[in-house]
């Protein structure tokens, strides 16, 4: 830039000296100097006007040719323009490659602008959601009217996990939608067709529910005959032990069938829980009494809860969830170990905790505790008579009550299982 300024200044000096010398030769040096400088200024303004017109016309074509400082400026703009054009071509090529690659995906992809308006989508998303070319610029919720999706789209805070719902206009197809937000009120919606997985899961649920239901009748008959044989005294003495073992195993299988039926009902019923007003203190005392019977006096079980604590939900399901946690504490705590049942309320909602000083759980196992039939120690679980479904039932009960489970455990030092219920599930004293 400094070299260009020096060059232009040198040109100005040369023109001034030339006009002055010509003026002295013609004895009109003032007129010659004035005329030369005027011509120089007109030339400068003319080049500037050409450059301004080129800028005003959107810089179409190459910059106007010139020399001097304006020629250097034109050359710089021309180089910048060529570099910008090359970068723009690269960007367009990259965008075409991205669009081509996303068009080949089987998953649908929808890009949303401000306020959830449609900006772009690939063919898969158009086919899954029924979108057409002239739908661009309209809100996505105009085409996906499911109330669950509307709540999902406008949920405050962090976006929850994927949402499963029926496809718009086609209840036979099941879709999974997941929203990823970025930029300023922009979002990317991933749409997957999970119809096959949904149907397989439904078949599994129906199979488990039907088989469990069909097993109840023969188990009831077997248990009745075994009880009759044991109580009648008609069975020979050598048969007493086999009959007792058969009855115990029948009871264990009946418990497993009942748990499977309860789990199937929780999975297939509506997501929202009941509207019962459950007295938490009364429920905890009842479960503590049942736990003391199971413990046979081997554990010290205490209850800490306000007298007027009330929770909105399904009383039977809450009893099942609370009892599973307490009975697990009894089964996996050594004799003499204290077990504490506690309920408290704070700004985040209501909390039910079961704390013990039992064997504890390795952190490696905690993420999988709520899986069906998952056992930390298979041998110990079989000895205790557990079905492996207790925490799975707890998980589904919590889902129906918009609640969460947290586990704090240290091997050899005990565990604390806590159920966290949102404030909307609590009943205030004034409402009660």
C-alpha positions, 0 to 999 in steps of 0.5 A, spaced: 500 500 500 505 504 501 509 503 494 502 504 491 501 511 495 509 513 493 508 511 486 501 515 485 505 521 489 511 520 484 506 521 478 503 527 481 510 530 482 512 529 474 505 531 472 506 538 476 513 539 474 512 537 466 506 542 466 510 548 470 516 547 465 511 547 459 508 553 462 515 557 463 517 555 455 510 558 453 510 564 458 503 561 461 506 557 467 500 558 471 495 556 466 499 550 464 499 548 471 492 549 472 490 546 466 494 540 467 492 539 474 485 539 472 486 534 467 489 530 472 483 530 477 478 529 471 482 523 470 482 521 477 474 522 478 473 519 471 476 512 474 473 513 480 466 513 477 467 507 473 469 503 479 463 506 483 458 504 477 462 497 477 460 496 484 453 499 483 452 493 478 453 488 483 461 487 481 458 483 474 464 481 470 471 483 471 473 490 474 474 496 469 481 496 467 486 502 469 493 504 471 495 508 477 492 507 484 485 505 481 488 500 476 492 497 483 485 497 486 481 494 480 486 489 480 486 487 487 478 487 487 479 482 481 483 478 485 478 478 491 472 477 486 476 471 483 478 468 489 471 469 492 468 466 486 472 459 487 470 459 494 463 460 492 463 454 487 467 450 492 461 451 497 456 450 492 459 443 490 460 441 498 453 443 499 451 439 493 455 433 495 451 434 502 444 434 499 446 428 495 448 424 500 443 426 505 438 424 499 441 417 499 439 416 507 434 412 509 432 416 515 429 423 514 432 429 515 428 436 516 432 443 517 428 448 521 429 455 521 426 460 526 420 458 529 420 451 527 419 453 519 421 448 514 427 450 510 429 443 507 428 436 507 431 430 504 426 425 500 426 420 505 423 425 510 418 428 505 415 421 504 415 419 511 412 426 513 408 427 507 411 433 505 411 437 498 415 442 495 411 448 496 410 446 504 417 450 505 417 456 509 411 453 513 411 450 521 413 443 521 407 442 526 402 444 521 404 437 518 405 433 524 399 435 529 400 430 534 400 433 541 405 429 543 410 432 538 408 439 539 409 439 546 416 435 544 418 441 539 416 446 544 419 443 551 423 448 555 430 446 557 434 441 554 431 437 548 428 430 551 430 423 548 427 421 541 419 421 541 416 415 538 409 416 534 404 414 529 406 417 522 402 423 520 396 420 516 398 413 517 397 409 523 400 403 521 407 406 520 411 408 527 416 413 526 421 416 531 423 423 531 429 426 534 430 434 535 437 437 535 437 444 536 443 449 534 445 456 532 439 461 533 433 458 534 435 453 528 434 445 529 435 439 525 429 433 526 431 426 524 426 421 522 426 414 522 421 409 520 421 404 526 415 400 524 418 393 524 422 394 531 415 397 534 411 391 531 417 386 534 416 389 540 409 389 540 409 381 539 414 380 544 409 384 549 403 380 547 407 373 547 409 375 554 403 377 556 399 371 553 404 366 556 404 369 563 396 369 563 396 362 560 401 359 565 396 362 571 391 357 571 395 350 571 400 353 576 394 355 580 391 347 579 398 345 581 399 349 587 392 347 590 394 339 589 400 340 592 397 344 598 392 338 599 397 333 599 401 336 604 396 338 609 392 331 608 397 327 611 396 322 605 403 322 602 408 318 604 414 321 609 419 320 603 415 325 599 414 330 604 421 334 602 419 333 594 412 336 595 415 342 599 420 343 594 415 343 589 410 347 592 416 353 593 418 352 586 411 353 584 410 359 588 416 362 585 414 361 578 407 364 580 411 370 583 414 370 576 408 370 572 405 375 576 411 380 575 411 379 568 403 380 567 404 387 571 410 389 567 406 387 561 400 391 563 405 397 565 408 397 558 401 397 554 397 402 558 397 409 557 403 413 559 400 417 564 399 415 571 392 415 575 389 420 579 389 417 586 391 421 592 396 416 596 397 418 603 405 416 603 406 415 610 400 410 610 403 407 604 410 407 607 408 404 614 404 398 610 410 396 606 415 397 612 410 392 616 410 387 610 418 388 610 419 386 617 415 380 616 419 378 610 425 380 614 423 375 620 426 380 625 433 380 622 433 387 620 431 394 623 427 398 619 425 405 620 420 410 617 421 417 616 415 421 613 411 427 614 404 425 617 400 429 611 405 427 605 400 426 599 402 424 592 398 424 586 398 417 582 396 410 582 396 407 589 397 400 586 403 401 582 406 406 587 406 400 592 409 395 587 415 400 586 416 402 593 415 395 596 420 392 590 426 397 593 424 395 600 424 388 599 431 388 595 434 392 601 431 386 606 434 380 601 441 383 600 442 386 607 446 382 612 442 380 619 442 386 624 443 391 618 439 397 619 434 399 613 431 406 613 425 409 609 425 416 608 420 421 604 422 429 604 420 434 599 424 440 596 424 445 591 425 439 586 419 435 588 418 429 592 423 424 594 422 417 597 429 413 599 431 406 601 438 406 604 441 400 607 448 397 609 448 391 605 453 388 600 452 394 595 453 394 588 459 395 583 458 402 579 459 398 573 452 394 574 448 400 576 446 403 568 443 396 567 439 395 574 433 396 571 433 391 565 429 385 565 432 379 568 439 383 569 442 380 575 449 383 579 450 376 582 446 371 579 447 365 584 445 370 590 439 372 586 436 365 585 438 364 593 434 370 595 428 368 590 428 374 586 425 374 579 430 379 576 424 384 574 423 388 580 427 394 578 424 393 571 417 394 574 420 400 578 422 403 572 416 403 568 412 405 574 416 411 574 415 413 567 408 413 568 409 418 574 414 422 570 419 420 576 426 418 576 430 413 579 437 414 582 442 409 585 448 411 590 452 405 592 458 403 594 460 395 594 461 393 602 458 399 605 450 399 602 446 402 597 441 408 597 435 408 592 431 414 591 425 415 587 424 423 585 417 425 583 416 432 580 412 438 584 406 437 579 405 430 583 405 433 590 398 435 593 399 441 597 396 442 604 392 447 602 389 443 596 388 437 601 
